């Protein structure tokens, strides 16, 4: 019997049981779509994080002074510069304040840094409008995109040269208010680490020092001479400063992220695999029922010359067709779902960020947490209230990455499970005695 006839008879058998077949195809589609959507999302997040880290530079090391009063002095910076494999050291002064306009006030992060070092810290300088401040300027500032373009509809956008006030600045002499004028507005950076350009205000380092009456630094950005020496330098800095500073390198984060997302991809892929196993059980069930219902049909086919192999191929092809149709529809649904989910997550994140929060800021976008250490720690993490690197996350910024390998993997698994599920019913159908089958009702 030629394959064309087997395919025709298989489709005819499936069409006679449309509802049952459709539900089984649906279970296969859900499994395939789940695998594709979840793996594509994890791959997208990984790609977004890796791209952000690559922009900053793999030889970059960040140091944050531990505790609210932790500082780095000029003498310590000179000590770091004298260490082997150190290319440069960029000091920064970070503190919290409120940016106040005629329409209201909102919390923000202020970073004092020399204009020549800003590109090394951010990886690139992307302006929405205006220019960079002058190191010798007074009352100048560079605003992050989200600061100048607030997401809430009630707050108007901030324009260049518009007088603003930084309020709630804590100094040794008390709380003070300082006027500033924006010289430029950064473009939208999206996903970022350690320093979040979208939600920060940058100004000359000397200006930041005079604002809070502190002529030392709480954040250092260190560039290693080469990628191979970055890990050794990071370890050396940790040994030198001990508990007085938190050291984190881009290289170590990249390695950690790759490990976590790899495990996450396997976990989420397994969830989709479980869905396909359930679909396989459904195929097994429907094929067993089909063999029972079509016993007389099997007897007729054998009486007109169909061999056991032909009967087996006939029923096995039905199971394969269910897998093929469910797999193809699942690939389309999975690809579409992988783009819908980020939009839903982004909408939820934006809504959540509009609510008041009393927790400390997180590192970059998409990372948050609390406790006494790590990314979200108050005392030593990079998101500490006085010396951390990050600022609060305002959105989930990534796009799914759908690869041919992911599509083929999900489709192949669907076919294999369909074949495995249909093998026994097909074998059982081929062993039916034609005489007994013809006597059956």
C-alpha positions, 0 to 999 in steps of 0.5 A: 500500500502506497503512502498516499493511500495511507495518508488519505485513509488516516485523514478520513478516519480523523475526520470521522471523529472531529471533536475527539481528534481536535481536542487531542490536537489541542493538547499537543499544540499547548505542549509545543506552544509552551516549550517555544514560548517559555524557552524563547522568553528566557533566551530573550532575557539572556540576550538582553542581559548579555547585550547590556553587560557587553556594552558596559565592558567585560573588564569592568569591576564595580565596588560599593563602599559598605554601610551608609557611611562607607567611603573611598578616599583619594589615598585608597584610589591611589592604592587601587591604581597601583595594583597590577592589571588596573587600567583605570579607576573612576570615582563616583558619589551617589546619593538619594534626593527628590526632584521637585518641579512646580507640579510635584516631587519624586525620588531619584538617584543622583550620581556625581561623575566627571563628564569624561568618565560617563561614557565608560560607566554607561557604555555609550552616550545616547542623548535625547536632547541637549549636551553633557554638563561641564565639570566646572559648571555650577547647578548643571545636570544630565537627566535620565529619560524616565526622569524627564519623561515620567510615565504618569500622565499627571506629571509633565515632561521636563524641558531643557533649561527648566529650573528644578530643585533637588530636595531632601538632600541629607548632609552632616549639617542637615537637609538641604535644597539645591537648584539645578538646570538640565543641560541635556536629557539622555535617550532611553537605555532600557535594561541596565546594570549597576547604574540605571541611566533612565532613572538617575540624574548625573552631575559634575563630581565636584558639584555633588561633593559640595552638595552633600559636604562629602569629599570622598566617594562611595562607588568606584568603577575599575577597568582591568587591563584585559579580560583574562586578568579581570577575575584575578583583579576582582579577587585581589580587591575583595581580599584587600578591602574585605567587608568594607566594600562589595566587589562585583565584576561584569564577567562574574555576573555574565557567568552567573546569568548564563548558568541561571538562565541555562537552568531556567531554560531546562526547567521551563522546557521540562514544564512544556515537556510534561504538557506533551507527555500528557498529550501523548497519553491523550493520543494513546487513549484516543487511539485505543478507543479508535481501535476498539470502535473500528474492529469491524473496519479492520476485519474488512480491510484485512479481508480485502488484502491489507496486511498487518504492516498496512494496518499498523501504518494506517493507525500509526499515521493517524497518531503522527498526523495528530502530532504534525498538526498539533506541532505546526499550530503549536509553533505558530501559537508559541511564537505569538505567545512569546511576544504577547507575554512580555507585553503583559509583563511590561504592563504589569511592571509599569502598574506596579512601579506606580505604587509607593514603595518603601524598599531599597532600590534594586540593581538595574532593571529586572533585579530586586530584593532585600536583606543584608547582602547581595543585589538588594541588600541595604548594608552592603549590596549594590542597591543600598540606600547610600552607596549602591549602584542600582536604581529602581526598576520601572519596566521589563525590557526585553524581546523574545528570541525565537530560534530555529533550533527551539522550533525544531526541538519542540516539533520533534518532541511532539512527533516522537511522543505521538509515535510512541503513544500511537505505536501500541494501539497500531500494533494491537490493531494489526493483530486483530483476527479478521474473522473475529473482527467481521463477526463483531458489531 
